[in-house]
């Protein structure tokens, strides 16, 4: 969310700013959904640990500088969405709680949609 908020304050063009604003809002909604899912399933989640996910595999470089060109910002956004898609896909397969797995699948699908939206920005630039 913070990445897209920062990107949205950069001078990258109206279409990019609108896309980044939408992705920031979506990130906020996703965070709320994840927190609600955690609250509703906390007892079951404690009993069902998830193994085989390494944090380092899903980290993206989110650092933005004021002097970055659009292509650099877009490349980081694409990397962020792809790593998120891969993470949620892997997590959905590993978690044994159906409700949580469904949430992760929905988030992975959303990340795939975001990748398409971002790819269209690169084609229009």
N, CA, C and O atoms as a printed pandas DataFrame, in Angstrom:
     atom_number atom_name residue_name chain_id  residue_number  x_coord  y_coord  z_coord
0              1         N          UNK        A               1    0.830   -1.173    0.000
1              2        CA          UNK        A               1    0.000    0.000    0.000
2              3         C          UNK        A               1    0.881    1.246    0.000
3              4         O          UNK        A               1    0.650    2.184   -0.763
4              5         N          UNK        A               2    1.882    1.242    0.856
5              6        CA          UNK        A               2    2.771    2.396    0.938
6              7         C          UNK        A               2    3.550    2.594   -0.362
7              8         O          UNK        A               2    3.780    3.730   -0.776
8              9         N          UNK        A               3    3.954    1.505   -1.004
9             10        CA          UNK        A               3    4.650    1.598   -2.279
10            11         C          UNK        A               3    3.785    2.348   -3.287
11            12         O          UNK        A               3    4.262    3.272   -3.946
12            13         N          UNK        A               4    2.523    1.959   -3.410
13            14        CA          UNK        A               4    1.642    2.586   -4.383
14            15         C          UNK        A               4    1.279    4.014   -3.986
15            16         O          UNK        A               4    1.075    4.857   -4.859
16            17         N          UNK        A               5    1.196    4.298   -2.709
17            18        CA          UNK        A               5    0.958    5.674   -2.280
18            19         C          UNK        A               5    2.135    6.563   -2.678
19            20         O          UNK        A               5    1.945    7.671   -3.181
20            21         N          UNK        A               6    3.344    6.070   -2.450
21            22        CA          UNK        A               6    4.534    6.837   -2.832
22            23         C          UNK        A               6    4.609    6.997   -4.341
23            24         O          UNK        A               6    4.868    8.094   -4.835
24            25         N          UNK        A               7    4.388    5.922   -5.072
25            26        CA          UNK        A               7    4.420    5.990   -6.540
26            27         C          UNK        A               7    3.359    6.956   -7.059
27            28         O          UNK        A               7    3.566    7.633   -8.066
28            29         N          UNK        A               8    2.238    7.016   -6.376
29            30        CA          UNK        A               8    1.155    7.899   -6.786
30            31         C          UNK        A               8    1.470    9.369   -6.614
31            32         O          UNK        A               8    0.799   10.217   -7.201
32            33         N          UNK        A               9    2.474    9.683   -5.821
33            34        CA          UNK        A               9    2.884   11.081   -5.632
34            35         C          UNK        A               9    3.988   11.496   -6.608
35            36         O          UNK        A               9    4.404   12.654   -6.630
36            37         N          UNK        A              10    4.450   10.553   -7.403
37            38        CA          UNK        A              10    5.502   10.847   -8.368
38            39         C          UNK        A              10    4.877   11.352   -9.667
39            40         O          UNK        A              10    3.702   11.100   -9.934
40            41         N          UNK        A              11    5.643   12.047  -10.453
41            42        CA          UNK        A              11    5.157   12.577  -11.733
42            43         C          UNK        A              11    5.379   11.527  -12.821
43            44         O          UNK        A              11    6.400   11.526  -13.509
44            45         N          UNK        A              12    4.390   10.630  -12.959
45            46        CA          UNK        A              12    4.524    9.501  -13.878
46            47         C          UNK        A              12    3.437    9.454  -14.939
47            48         O          UNK        A              12    3.392    8.521  -15.741
48            49         N          UNK        A              13    2.578   10.434  -14.950
49            50        CA          UNK        A              13    1.488   10.464  -15.919
50            51         C          UNK        A              13    0.162   10.103  -15.279
51            52         O          UNK        A              13    0.108    9.366  -14.294
52            53         N          UNK        A              14   -0.902   10.631  -15.853
53            54        CA          UNK        A              14   -2.239   10.466  -15.274
54            55         C          UNK        A              14   -2.697    9.015  -15.197
55            56         O          UNK        A              14   -3.263    8.597  -14.187
56            57         N          UNK        A              15   -2.460    8.249  -16.249
57            58        CA          UNK        A              15   -2.913    6.849  -16.261
58            59         C          UNK        A              15   -2.184    6.044  -15.183
59            60         O          UNK        A              15   -2.798    5.233  -14.490
60            61         N          UNK        A              16   -0.875    6.269  -15.041
61            62        CA          UNK        A              16   -0.100    5.568  -14.010
62            63         C          UNK        A              16   -0.574    5.974  -12.625
63            64         O          UNK        A              16   -0.723    5.127  -11.744
64            65         N          UNK        A              17   -0.813    7.266  -12.429
65            66        CA          UNK        A              17   -1.250    7.729  -11.112
66            67         C          UNK        A              17   -2.603    7.142  -10.744
67            68         O          UNK        A              17   -2.822    6.764   -9.593
68            69         N          UNK        A              18   -3.512    7.061  -11.706
69            70        CA          UNK        A              18   -4.827    6.467  -11.438
70            71         C          UNK        A              18   -4.687    4.984  -11.101
71            72         O          UNK        A              18   -5.353    4.485  -10.194
72            73         N          UNK        A              19   -3.828    4.289  -11.824
73            74        CA          UNK        A              19   -3.614    2.860  -11.556
74            75         C          UNK        A              19   -2.996    2.667  -10.186
75            76         O          UNK        A              19   -3.431    1.795   -9.433
76            77         N          UNK        A              20   -1.991    3.461   -9.846
77            78        CA          UNK        A              20   -1.345    3.328   -8.542
78            79         C          UNK        A              20   -2.315    3.674   -7.412
79            80         O          UNK        A              20   -2.275    3.043   -6.356
80            81         N          UNK        A              21   -3.181    4.664   -7.616
81            82        CA          UNK        A              21   -4.181    5.006   -6.596
82            83         C          UNK        A              21   -5.145    3.839   -6.389
83            84         O          UNK        A              21   -5.499    3.512   -5.257
84            85         N          UNK        A              22   -5.568    3.213   -7.492
85            86        CA          UNK        A              22   -6.472    2.056   -7.391
86            87         C          UNK        A              22   -5.798    0.897   -6.672
87            88         O          UNK        A              22   -6.417    0.239   -5.836
88            89         N          UNK        A              23   -4.518    0.642   -6.995
89            90        CA          UNK        A              23   -3.802   -0.462   -6.355
90            91         C          UNK        A              23   -3.547   -0.179   -4.876
91            92         O          UNK        A              23   -3.535   -1.104   -4.063
92            93         N          UNK        A              24   -3.348    1.069   -4.525
93            94        CA          UNK        A              24   -3.190    1.428   -3.111
94            95         C          UNK        A              24   -4.483    1.151   -2.342
95            96         O          UNK        A              24   -4.453    0.590   -1.246
96            97         N          UNK        A              25   -5.611    1.546   -2.921
97            98        CA          UNK        A              25   -6.901    1.287   -2.281
98            99         C          UNK        A              25   -7.162   -0.211   -2.167
99           100         O          UNK        A              25   -7.646   -0.693   -1.143
100          101         N          UNK        A              26   -6.837   -0.934   -3.224
101          102        CA          UNK        A              26   -7.019   -2.384   -3.195
102          103         C          UNK        A              26   -6.136   -3.013   -2.119
103          104         O          UNK        A              26   -6.572   -3.925   -1.417
104          105         N          UNK        A              27   -4.919   -2.541   -1.987
105          106        CA          UNK        A              27   -4.011   -3.066   -0.959
106          107         C          UNK        A              27   -4.584   -2.842    0.434
107          108         O          UNK        A              27   -4.462   -3.701    1.308
108          109         N          UNK        A              28   -5.202   -1.696    0.637
109          110        CA          UNK        A              28   -5.823   -1.410    1.927
110          111         C          UNK        A              28   -6.979   -2.379    2.200
111          112         O          UNK        A              28   -7.109   -2.898    3.309
112          113         N          UNK        A              29   -7.812   -2.619    1.187
113          114        CA          UNK        A              29   -8.914   -3.582    1.348
114          115         C          UNK        A              29   -8.381   -4.998    1.595
115          116         O          UNK        A              29   -8.921   -5.734    2.420
116          117         N          UNK        A              30   -7.318   -5.371    0.873
117          118        CA          UNK        A              30   -6.724   -6.696    1.060
118          119         C          UNK        A              30   -6.190   -6.862    2.479
119          120         O          UNK        A              30   -6.349   -7.917    3.094
120          121         N          UNK        A              31   -5.563   -5.821    2.984
121          122        CA          UNK        A              31   -5.034   -5.874    4.355
122          123         C          UNK        A              31   -6.167   -6.102    5.348
123          124         O          UNK        A              31   -6.047   -6.923    6.258
124          125         N          UNK        A              32   -7.265   -5.375    5.170
125          126        CA          UNK        A              32   -8.418   -5.537    6.060
126          127         C          UNK        A              32   -8.976   -6.956    5.962
127          128         O          UNK        A              32   -9.349   -7.548    6.975
128          129         N          UNK        A              33   -9.033   -7.505    4.737
129          130        CA          UNK        A              33   -9.537   -8.872    4.562
130          131         C          UNK        A              33   -8.627   -9.875    5.247
131          132         O          UNK        A              33   -9.110  -10.808    5.889
132          133         N          UNK        A              34   -7.319   -9.699    5.121
133          134        CA          UNK        A              34   -6.376  -10.607    5.772
134          135         C          UNK        A              34   -6.485  -10.528    7.293
135          136         O          UNK        A              34   -6.451  -11.550    7.978
136          137         N          UNK        A              35   -6.617   -9.318    7.814
137          138        CA          UNK        A              35   -6.754   -9.164    9.261
138          139         C          UNK        A              35   -8.042   -9.799    9.768
139          140         O          UNK        A              35   -8.056  -10.432   10.823
140          141         N          UNK        A              36   -9.129   -9.627    9.008
141          142        CA          UNK        A              36  -10.408  -10.245    9.394
142          143         C          UNK        A              36  -10.291  -11.767    9.347
143          144         O          UNK        A              36  -10.779  -12.454   10.244
144          145         N          UNK        A              37   -9.655  -12.292    8.321
145          146        CA          UNK        A              37   -9.463  -13.736    8.190
146          147         C          UNK        A              37   -8.628  -14.268    9.348
147          148         O          UNK        A              37   -8.933  -15.325    9.901
148          149         N          UNK        A              38   -7.594  -13.552    9.710
149          150        CA          UNK        A              38   -6.748  -13.972   10.836
150          151         C          UNK        A              38   -7.561  -13.997   12.130
151          152         O          UNK        A              38   -7.485  -14.957   12.897
152          153         N          UNK        A              39   -8.339  -12.940   12.370
153          154        CA          UNK        A              39   -9.149  -12.888   13.594
154          155         C          UNK        A              39  -10.155  -14.030   13.649
155          156         O          UNK        A              39  -10.332  -14.655   14.694
156          157         N          UNK        A              40  -10.811  -14.302   12.534
157          158        CA          UNK        A              40  -11.863  -15.311   12.504
158          159         C          UNK        A              40  -11.328  -16.741   12.555
159          160         O          UNK        A              40  -12.051  -17.659   12.940
160          161         N          UNK        A              41  -10.070  -16.933   12.169
161          162        CA          UNK        A              41   -9.521  -18.283   12.086
162          163         C          UNK        A              41   -8.303  -18.486   12.979
163          164         O          UNK        A              41   -7.569  -19.459   12.806
164          165         N          UNK        A              42   -8.076  -17.587   13.927
165          166        CA          UNK        A              42   -6.849  -17.631   14.713
166          167         C          UNK        A              42   -6.698  -18.944   15.486
167          168         O          UNK        A              42   -5.597  -19.492   15.544
168          169         N          UNK        A              43   -7.752  -19.448   16.066
169          170        CA          UNK        A              43   -7.641  -20.677   16.861
170          171         C          UNK        A              43   -7.224  -21.854   15.986
171          172         O          UNK        A              43   -6.359  -22.644   16.363
172          173         N          UNK        A              44   -7.855  -21.962   14.803
173          174        CA          UNK        A              44   -7.518  -23.051   13.901
174          175         C          UNK        A              44   -6.121  -22.879   13.314
175          176         O          UNK        A              44   -5.404  -23.859   13.107
176          177         N          UNK        A              45   -5.734  -21.628   13.045
177          178        CA          UNK        A              45   -4.435  -21.368   12.432
178          179         C          UNK        A              45   -3.290  -21.728   13.379
179          180         O          UNK        A              45   -2.231  -22.177   12.938
180          181         N          UNK        A              46   -3.504  -21.533   14.665
181          182        CA          UNK        A              46   -2.468  -21.869   15.639
182          183         C          UNK        A              46   -2.202  -23.372   15.622
183          184         O          UNK        A              46   -1.066  -23.809   15.803
184          185         N          UNK        A              47   -3.233  -24.144   15.408
185          186        CA          UNK        A              47   -3.102  -25.595   15.409
186          187         C          UNK        A              47   -2.597  -26.154   14.080
187          188         O          UNK        A              47   -2.203  -27.319   14.013
188          189         N          UNK        A              48   -2.602  -25.342   13.024
189          190        CA          UNK        A              48   -2.217  -25.797   11.692
190          191         C          UNK        A              48   -1.075  -24.942   11.147
191          192         O          UNK        A              48   -1.315  -24.043   10.341
192          193         N          UNK        A              49    0.150  -25.203   11.567
193          194        CA          UNK        A              49    1.262  -24.381   11.072
194          195         C          UNK        A              49    1.487  -24.583    9.566
195          196         O          UNK        A              49    1.250  -25.658    9.015
196          197         N          UNK        A              50    1.949  -23.516    8.935
197          198        CA          UNK        A              50    2.289  -23.570    7.508
198          199         C          UNK        A              50    3.803  -23.636    7.409
199          200         O          UNK        A              50    4.504  -22.790    7.964
200          201         N          UNK        A              51    4.308  -24.638    6.703
201          202        CA          UNK        A              51    5.751  -24.777    6.549
202          203         C          UNK        A              51    6.115  -24.719    5.073
203          204         O          UNK        A              51    5.269  -24.929    4.203
204          205         N          UNK        A              52    7.369  -24.436    4.806
205          206        CA          UNK        A              52    7.865  -24.459    3.443
206          207         C          UNK        A              52    7.815  -23.133    2.714
207          208         O          UNK        A              52    8.122  -23.072    1.523
208          209         N          UNK        A              53    7.433  -22.073    3.403
209          210        CA          UNK        A              53    7.444  -20.743    2.802
210          211         C          UNK        A              53    8.592  -19.960    3.422
211          212         O          UNK        A              53    8.655  -19.796    4.641
212          213         N          UNK        A              54    9.487  -19.484    2.589
213          214        CA          UNK        A              54   10.626  -18.706    3.057
214          215         C          UNK        A              54   10.400  -17.235    2.714
215          216         O          UNK        A              54   10.244  -16.885    1.544
216          217         N          UNK        A              55   10.383  -16.397    3.706
217          218        CA          UNK        A              55   10.129  -14.966    3.533
218          219         C          UNK        A              55   11.002  -14.365    2.431
219          220         O          UNK        A              55   10.520  -13.568    1.625
220          221         N          UNK        A              56   12.252  -14.732    2.392
221          222        CA          UNK        A              56   13.208  -14.159    1.440
222          223         C          UNK        A              56   12.795  -14.396   -0.019
223          224         O          UNK        A              56   13.144  -13.613   -0.901
224          225         N          UNK        A              57   12.062  -15.462   -0.260
225          226        CA          UNK        A              57   11.650  -15.786   -1.623
226          227         C          UNK        A              57   10.612  -14.805   -2.179
227          228         O          UNK        A              57   10.382  -14.758   -3.387
228          229         N          UNK        A              58    9.996  -14.035   -1.303
229          230        CA          UNK        A              58    8.877  -13.193   -1.719
230          231         C          UNK        A              58    9.113  -11.706   -1.486
231          232         O          UNK        A              58    8.195  -10.903   -1.649
232          233         N          UNK        A              59   10.316  -11.336   -1.111
233          234        CA          UNK        A              59   10.622   -9.928   -0.866
234          235         C          UNK        A              59   10.847   -9.199   -2.181
235          236         O          UNK        A              59   11.503   -9.719   -3.084
236          237         N          UNK        A              60   10.304   -8.002   -2.283
237          238        CA          UNK        A              60   10.485   -7.159   -3.467
238          239         C          UNK        A              60   11.178   -5.872   -3.032
239          240         O          UNK        A              60   11.016   -5.422   -1.898
240          241         N          UNK        A              61   11.938   -5.296   -3.930
241          242        CA          UNK        A              61   12.590   -4.019   -3.670
242          243         C          UNK        A              61   11.542   -2.924   -3.838
243          244         O          UNK        A              61   11.090   -2.652   -4.950
244          245         N          UNK        A              62   11.163   -2.306   -2.737
245          246        CA          UNK        A              62   10.102   -1.304   -2.758
246          247         C          UNK        A              62   10.620    0.123   -2.653
247          248         O          UNK        A              62    9.835    1.069   -2.581
248          249         N          UNK        A              63   11.930    0.278   -2.645
249          250        CA          UNK        A              63   12.509    1.616   -2.506
250          251         C          UNK        A              63   12.244    2.438   -3.761
251          252         O          UNK        A              63   12.513    1.999   -4.879
252          253         N          UNK        A              64   11.716    3.631   -3.554
253          254        CA          UNK        A              64   11.469    4.554   -4.659
254          255         C          UNK        A              64   12.212    5.856   -4.380
255          256         O          UNK        A              64   12.277    6.329   -3.245
256          257         N          UNK        A              65   12.767    6.416   -5.445
257          258        CA          UNK        A              65   13.451    7.711   -5.345
258          259         C          UNK        A              65   12.719    8.703   -6.245
259          260         O          UNK        A              65   12.123    8.321   -7.252
260          261         N          UNK        A              66   12.769    9.945   -5.879
261          262        CA          UNK        A              66   12.087   10.984   -6.656
262          263         C          UNK        A              66   12.598   11.066   -8.087
263          264         O          UNK        A              66   11.856   11.476   -8.980
264          265         N          UNK        A              67   13.848   10.685   -8.323
265          266        CA          UNK        A              67   14.430   10.805   -9.669
266          267         C          UNK        A              67   14.238    9.549  -10.522
267          268         O          UNK        A              67   14.803    9.452  -11.612
268          269         N          UNK        A              68   13.457    8.596  -10.043
269          270        CA          UNK        A              68   13.259    7.363  -10.810
270          271         C          UNK        A              68   12.368    7.623  -12.019
271          272         O          UNK        A              68   11.417    8.401  -11.955
272          273         N          UNK        A              69   12.694    6.965  -13.105
273          274        CA          UNK        A              69   11.884    7.031  -14.316
274          275         C          UNK        A              69   10.715    6.065  -14.195
275          276         O          UNK        A              69   10.723    5.130  -13.394
276          277         N          UNK        A              70    9.721    6.327  -15.016
277          278        CA          UNK        A              70    8.515    5.510  -15.018
278          279         C          UNK        A              70    8.833    4.021  -15.175
279          280         O          UNK        A              70    8.258    3.188  -14.476
280          281         N          UNK        A              71    9.740    3.688  -16.083
281          282        CA          UNK        A              71   10.069    2.281  -16.348
282          283         C          UNK        A              71   10.618    1.591  -15.099
283          284         O          UNK        A              71   10.339    0.415  -14.865
284          285         N          UNK        A              72   11.387    2.309  -14.311
285          286        CA          UNK        A              72   11.948    1.728  -13.085
286          287         C          UNK        A              72   10.856    1.483  -12.047
287          288         O          UNK        A              72   10.825    0.431  -11.407
288          289         N          UNK        A              73    9.970    2.448  -11.884
289          290        CA          UNK        A              73    8.868    2.305  -10.927
290          291         C          UNK        A              73    7.964    1.157  -11.365
291          292         O          UNK        A              73    7.553    0.334  -10.547
292          293         N          UNK        A              74    7.661    1.107  -12.648
293          294        CA          UNK        A              74    6.801    0.053  -13.175
294          295         C          UNK        A              74    7.437   -1.320  -12.983
295          296         O          UNK        A              74    6.745   -2.275  -12.631
296          297         N          UNK        A              75    8.735   -1.431  -13.207
297          298        CA          UNK        A              75    9.429   -2.718  -13.019
298          299         C          UNK        A              75    9.312   -3.176  -11.566
299          300         O          UNK        A              75    9.117   -4.364  -11.308
300          301         N          UNK        A              76    9.428   -2.258  -10.626
301          302        CA          UNK        A              76    9.297   -2.635   -9.212
302          303         C          UNK        A              76    7.865   -3.035   -8.880
303          304         O          UNK        A              76    7.636   -3.966   -8.109
304          305         N          UNK        A              77    6.910   -2.328   -9.463
305          306        CA          UNK        A              77    5.505   -2.673   -9.222
306          307         C          UNK        A              77    5.191   -4.061   -9.785
307          308         O          UNK        A              77    4.505   -4.858   -9.144
308          309         N          UNK        A              78    5.692   -4.340  -10.974
309          310        CA          UNK        A              78    5.481   -5.663  -11.571
310          311         C          UNK        A              78    6.119   -6.763  -10.722
311          312         O          UNK        A              78    5.526   -7.825  -10.534
312          313         N          UNK        A              79    7.308   -6.513  -10.218
313          314        CA          UNK        A              79    7.989   -7.487   -9.360
314          315         C          UNK        A              79    7.197   -7.705   -8.070
315          316         O          UNK        A              79    7.039   -8.840   -7.621
316          317         N          UNK        A              80    6.704   -6.628   -7.482
317          318        CA          UNK        A              80    5.911   -6.715   -6.263
318          319         C          UNK        A              80    4.668   -7.568   -6.484
319          320         O          UNK        A              80    4.362   -8.447   -5.678
320          321         N          UNK        A              81    3.956   -7.310   -7.568
321          322        CA          UNK        A              81    2.730   -8.062   -7.843
322          323         C          UNK        A              81    3.014   -9.526   -8.160
323          324         O          UNK        A              81    2.283  -10.415   -7.723
324          325         N          UNK        A              82    4.075   -9.773   -8.919
325          326        CA          UNK        A              82    4.409  -11.167   -9.254
326          327         C          UNK        A              82    4.807  -11.947   -8.004
327          328         O          UNK        A              82    4.382  -13.088   -7.822
328          329         N          UNK        A              83    5.610  -11.347   -7.156
329          330        CA          UNK        A              83    6.003  -12.050   -5.924
330          331         C          UNK        A              83    4.795  -12.262   -5.013
331          332         O          UNK        A              83    4.690  -13.294   -4.349
332          333         N          UNK        A              84    3.898  -11.301   -4.981
333          334        CA          UNK        A              84    2.668  -11.479   -4.205
334          335         C          UNK        A              84    1.805  -12.588   -4.765
335          336         O          UNK        A              84    1.249  -13.389   -4.014
336          337         N          UNK        A              85    1.689  -12.639   -6.094
337          338        CA          UNK        A              85    0.897  -13.695   -6.740
338          339         C          UNK        A              85    1.471  -15.070   -6.424
339          340         O          UNK        A              85    0.738  -15.995   -6.073
340          341         N          UNK        A              86    2.780  -15.194   -6.550
341          342        CA          UNK        A              86    3.445  -16.472   -6.278
342          343         C          UNK        A              86    3.283  -16.857   -4.803
343          344         O          UNK        A              86    3.022  -18.018   -4.488
344          345         N          UNK        A              87    3.439  -15.877   -3.899
345          346        CA          UNK        A              87    3.296  -16.159   -2.469
346          347         C          UNK        A              87    1.891  -16.650   -2.138
347          348         O          UNK        A              87    1.732  -17.686   -1.493
348          349         N          UNK        A              88    0.873  -15.912   -2.578
349          350        CA          UNK        A              88   -0.495  -16.296   -2.226
350          351         C          UNK        A              88   -0.888  -17.626   -2.865
351          352         O          UNK        A              88   -1.653  -18.392   -2.278
352          353         N          UNK        A              89   -0.379  -17.901   -4.046
353          354        CA          UNK        A              89   -0.640  -19.189   -4.685
354          355         C          UNK        A              89   -0.023  -20.323   -3.857
355          356         O          UNK        A              89   -0.675  -21.333   -3.592
356          357         N          UNK        A              90    1.233  -20.144   -3.455
357          358        CA          UNK        A              90    1.912  -21.169   -2.649
358          359         C          UNK        A              90    1.237  -21.320   -1.287
359          360         O          UNK        A              90    1.050  -22.439   -0.807
360          361         N          UNK        A              91    0.875  -20.210   -0.670
361          362        CA          UNK        A              91    0.241  -20.261    0.646
362          363         C          UNK        A              91   -1.120  -20.957    0.565
363          364         O          UNK        A              91   -1.479  -21.724    1.459
364          365         N          UNK        A              92   -1.870  -20.693   -0.495
365          366        CA          UNK        A              92   -3.184  -21.336   -0.657
366          367         C          UNK        A              92   -3.049  -22.846   -0.759
367          368         O          UNK        A              92   -3.908  -23.584   -0.278
368          369         N          UNK        A              93   -1.971  -23.305   -1.385
369          370        CA          UNK        A              93   -1.750  -24.745   -1.518
370          371         C          UNK        A              93   -1.306  -25.380   -0.208
371          372         O          UNK        A              93   -1.579  -26.555    0.036
372          373         N          UNK        A              94   -0.631  -24.621    0.629
373          374        CA          UNK        A              94   -0.057  -25.188    1.850
374          375         C          UNK        A              94   -0.989  -25.128    3.059
375          376         O          UNK        A              94   -0.885  -25.961    3.959
376          377         N          UNK        A              95   -1.876  -24.173    3.087
377          378        CA          UNK        A              95   -2.752  -24.034    4.248
378          379         C          UNK        A              95   -3.880  -25.063    4.153
379          380         O          UNK        A              95   -4.441  -25.294    3.082
380          381         N          UNK        A              96   -4.193  -25.666    5.281
381          382        CA          UNK        A              96   -5.213  -26.712    5.274
382          383         C          UNK        A              96   -6.609  -26.189    5.618
383          384         O          UNK        A              96   -7.582  -26.940    5.542
384          385         N          UNK        A              97   -6.719  -24.942    5.987
385          386        CA          UNK        A              97   -8.025  -24.367    6.326
386          387         C          UNK        A              97   -8.698  -23.843    5.058
387          388         O          UNK        A              97   -8.186  -22.916    4.430
388          389         N          UNK        A              98   -9.826  -24.417    4.676
389          390        CA          UNK        A              98  -10.470  -24.034    3.412
390          391         C          UNK        A              98  -10.787  -22.544    3.311
391          392         O          UNK        A              98  -10.610  -21.948    2.249
392          393         N          UNK        A              99  -11.254  -21.937    4.402
393          394        CA          UNK        A              99  -11.599  -20.514    4.359
394          395         C          UNK        A              99  -10.375  -19.658    4.064
395          396         O          UNK        A              99  -10.446  -18.717    3.274
396          397         N          UNK        A             100   -9.269  -19.980    4.690
397          398        CA          UNK        A             100   -8.031  -19.231    4.501
398          399         C          UNK        A             100   -7.474  -19.489    3.104
399          400         O          UNK        A             100   -6.993  -18.565    2.449
400          401         N          UNK        A             101   -7.536  -20.710    2.656
401          402        CA          UNK        A             101   -7.072  -21.048    1.318
402          403         C          UNK        A             101   -7.844  -20.259    0.263
403          404         O          UNK        A             101   -7.254  -19.771   -0.701
404          405         N          UNK        A             102   -9.159  -20.129    0.438
405          406        CA          UNK        A             102   -9.977  -19.357   -0.504
406          407         C          UNK        A             102   -9.549  -17.888   -0.532
407          408         O          UNK        A             102   -9.477  -17.279   -1.599
408          409         N          UNK        A             103   -9.271  -17.334    0.622
409          410        CA          UNK        A             103   -8.817  -15.939    0.689
410          411         C          UNK        A             103   -7.487  -15.793   -0.050
411          412         O          UNK        A             103   -7.306  -14.856   -0.827
412          413         N          UNK        A             104   -6.574  -16.703    0.189
413          414        CA          UNK        A             104   -5.273  -16.638   -0.488
414          415         C          UNK        A             104   -5.429  -16.775   -2.005
415          416         O          UNK        A             104   -4.752  -16.081   -2.763
416          417         N          UNK        A             105   -6.311  -17.659   -2.444
417          418        CA          UNK        A             105   -6.548  -17.816   -3.886
418          419         C          UNK        A             105   -7.127  -16.533   -4.481
419          420         O          UNK        A             105   -6.751  -16.126   -5.580
420          421         N          UNK        A             106   -8.035  -15.909   -3.756
421          422        CA          UNK        A             106   -8.617  -14.657   -4.230
422          423         C          UNK        A             106   -7.540  -13.568   -4.328
423          424         O          UNK        A             106   -7.525  -12.789   -5.281
424          425         N          UNK        A             107   -6.652  -13.522   -3.347
425          426        CA          UNK        A             107   -5.574  -12.535   -3.379
426          427         C          UNK        A             107   -4.600  -12.819   -4.528
427          428         O          UNK        A             107   -4.120  -11.889   -5.176
428          429         N          UNK        A             108   -4.311  -14.086   -4.780
429          430        CA          UNK        A             108   -3.437  -14.438   -5.907
430          431         C          UNK        A             108   -4.079  -14.016   -7.225
431          432         O          UNK        A             108   -3.399  -13.489   -8.106
432          433         N          UNK        A             109   -5.358  -14.242   -7.362
433          434        CA          UNK        A             109   -6.076  -13.842   -8.569
434          435         C          UNK        A             109   -6.051  -12.326   -8.740
435          436         O          UNK        A             109   -5.883  -11.819   -9.848
436          437         N          UNK        A             110   -6.219  -11.617   -7.640
437          438        CA          UNK        A             110   -6.153  -10.156   -7.688
438          439         C          UNK        A             110   -4.785   -9.668   -8.124
439          440         O          UNK        A             110   -4.671   -8.699   -8.874
440          441         N          UNK        A             111   -3.752  -10.341   -7.653
441          442        CA          UNK        A             111   -2.388   -9.973   -8.058
442          443         C          UNK        A             111   -2.185  -10.217   -9.550
443          444         O          UNK        A             111   -1.515   -9.431  -10.219
444          445         N          UNK        A             112   -2.751  -11.288  -10.070
445          446        CA          UNK        A             112   -2.656  -11.564  -11.506
446          447         C          UNK        A             112   -3.356  -10.460  -12.298
447          448         O          UNK        A             112   -2.850  -10.018  -13.330
448          449         N          UNK        A             113   -4.507  -10.020  -11.823
449          450        CA          UNK        A             113   -5.212   -8.910  -12.473
450          451         C          UNK        A             113   -4.371   -7.638  -12.423
451          452         O          UNK        A             113   -4.314   -6.883  -13.394
452          453         N          UNK        A             114   -3.724   -7.408  -11.290
453          454        CA          UNK        A             114   -2.863   -6.225  -11.153
454          455         C          UNK        A             114   -1.704   -6.273  -12.135
455          456         O          UNK        A             114   -1.319   -5.250  -12.701
456          457         N          UNK        A             115   -1.152   -7.455  -12.333
457          458        CA          UNK        A             115   -0.073   -7.610  -13.313
458          459         C          UNK        A             115   -0.548   -7.202  -14.702
459          460         O          UNK        A             115    0.182   -6.537  -15.437
460          461         N          UNK        A             116   -1.741   -7.589  -15.059
461          462        CA          UNK        A             116   -2.293   -7.219  -16.364
462          463         C          UNK        A             116   -2.483   -5.710  -16.476
463          464         O          UNK        A             116   -2.167   -5.113  -17.505
464          465         N          UNK        A             117   -2.996   -5.102  -15.421
465          466        CA          UNK        A             117   -3.199   -3.652  -15.429
466          467         C          UNK        A             117   -1.867   -2.916  -15.555
467          468         O          UNK        A             117   -1.756   -1.938  -16.293
468          469         N          UNK        A             118   -0.871   -3.393  -14.835
469          470        CA          UNK        A             118    0.452   -2.765  -14.908
470          471         C          UNK        A             118    1.096   -2.992  -16.274
471          472         O          UNK        A             118    1.751   -2.096  -16.806
472          473         N          UNK        A             119    0.916   -4.182  -16.843
473          474        CA          UNK        A             119    1.472   -4.464  -18.166
474          475         C          UNK        A             119    0.857   -3.528  -19.207
475          476         O          UNK        A             119    1.539   -3.103  -20.140
476          477         N          UNK        A             120   -0.422   -3.209  -19.051
477          478        CA          UNK        A             120   -1.049   -2.291  -20.006
478          479         C          UNK        A             120   -0.445   -0.894  -19.893
479          480         O          UNK        A             120   -0.416   -0.154  -20.877
480          481         N          UNK        A             121    0.030   -0.530  -18.723
481          482        CA          UNK        A             121    0.712    0.766  -18.575
482          483         C          UNK        A             121    2.000    0.790  -19.380
483          484         O          UNK        A             121    2.333    1.800  -20.000
484          485         N          UNK        A             122    2.727   -0.326  -19.371
485          486        CA          UNK        A             122    3.993   -0.350  -20.094
486          487         C          UNK        A             122    3.756   -0.284  -21.595
487          488         O          UNK        A             122    4.596    0.232  -22.331
488          489         N          UNK        A             123    2.630   -0.797  -22.053
489          490        CA          UNK        A             123    2.316   -0.765  -23.480
490          491         C          UNK        A             123    1.848    0.616  -23.917
491          492         O          UNK        A             123    2.004    0.993  -25.079
492          493         N          UNK        A             124    1.273    1.370  -22.981
493          494        CA          UNK        A             124    0.757    2.691  -23.350
494          495         C          UNK        A             124    1.790    3.798  -23.163
495          496         O          UNK        A             124    1.550    4.943  -23.546
496          497         N          UNK        A             125    2.939    3.461  -22.574
497          498        CA          UNK        A             125    3.934    4.508  -22.337
498          499         C          UNK        A             125    4.824    4.743  -23.537
499          500         O          UNK        A             125    5.711    5.595  -23.490
